[in-house]
């Protein structure tokens, strides 16, 4: 497993590249957590997708992480699929 964290505004994006068992490549996963002043004591998950791109097998963990971070930023900017 490979992980990365990125702060975007009031949100923190947790990206993961998970090696696929018995198959080639890495699956991209992302969790977005709201980190505003009020939520600092009680962090709230705003978005989660553990099987980005339908489980596509990225050749390297760096590619999977880049895709996951991009998907997290898109969720933050567009508010698509965000939990309320």
C-alpha positions as CSV (number, residue, x, y, z in Angstrom):
1,X,0.0,0.0,0.0
2,X,1.1,3.5,-0.8
3,X,-0.4,6.7,0.7
4,X,-0.4,10.4,0.1
5,X,-2.1,13.4,1.8
6,X,-2.9,16.7,0.3
7,X,-4.7,19.8,1.8
8,X,-7.1,21.6,-0.4
9,X,-8.9,24.5,1.2
10,X,-10.9,23.2,4.2
11,X,-10.4,19.6,3.0
12,X,-7.7,17.0,3.4
13,X,-7.4,14.4,0.7
14,X,-6.1,11.0,1.6
15,X,-5.1,9.0,-1.5
16,X,-4.1,5.4,-1.6
17,X,-2.6,3.0,-4.2
18,X,-3.5,-0.6,-3.2
19,X,-1.8,-3.5,-5.0
20,X,-4.4,-5.8,-6.6
21,X,-4.2,-9.4,-5.4
22,X,-3.4,-12.0,-8.1
23,X,-3.6,-9.3,-10.8
24,X,-1.4,-6.7,-12.3
25,X,-1.3,-3.1,-11.1
26,X,-2.6,-0.8,-8.3
27,X,-6.1,0.3,-7.6
28,X,-6.6,4.0,-6.7
29,X,-8.7,5.0,-3.6
30,X,-9.5,8.3,-2.1
31,X,-11.1,9.7,1.1
32,X,-11.8,13.4,1.5
33,X,-12.3,14.8,5.0
34,X,-13.6,18.3,5.9
35,X,-11.0,20.0,8.2
36,X,-12.6,23.5,8.9
37,X,-12.3,25.2,12.2
38,X,-15.5,23.9,13.6
39,X,-14.8,20.4,12.3
40,X,-11.3,20.3,13.7
41,X,-12.6,18.6,16.9
42,X,-15.0,16.4,14.9
43,X,-13.6,15.6,11.4
44,X,-16.3,14.6,8.9
45,X,-15.8,12.4,5.9
46,X,-17.1,14.2,2.9
47,X,-16.3,11.8,0.1
48,X,-15.0,8.2,-0.3
49,X,-14.3,6.0,-3.3
50,X,-12.2,2.9,-2.7
51,X,-12.4,1.6,-6.3
52,X,-11.7,4.6,-8.6
53,X,-12.0,4.1,-12.3
54,X,-13.9,0.9,-11.8
55,X,-10.8,-0.9,-10.3
56,X,-8.5,-0.1,-13.2
57,X,-5.0,-1.5,-12.6
58,X,-2.6,1.4,-12.8
59,X,1.0,0.3,-13.7
60,X,2.7,2.1,-10.9
61,X,1.6,3.4,-7.4
62,X,2.6,6.9,-8.5
63,X,0.1,6.8,-11.3
64,X,-2.7,5.5,-9.0
65,X,-1.9,8.1,-6.4
66,X,-1.9,10.9,-9.0
67,X,-5.3,9.8,-10.2
68,X,-6.7,9.5,-6.7
69,X,-5.5,13.0,-5.7
70,X,-7.0,14.4,-8.9
71,X,-10.4,12.7,-8.2
72,X,-10.3,14.1,-4.6
73,X,-9.6,17.6,-5.9
74,X,-12.4,17.3,-8.4
75,X,-14.8,16.2,-5.7
76,X,-13.8,19.2,-3.6
77,X,-14.1,21.7,-6.4
78,X,-17.3,20.4,-8.0
79,X,-18.9,19.0,-4.9
80,X,-20.0,16.0,-6.9
81,X,-20.8,13.0,-4.7
82,X,-20.0,14.9,-1.5
83,X,-21.8,13.9,1.6
84,X,-23.7,16.7,3.4
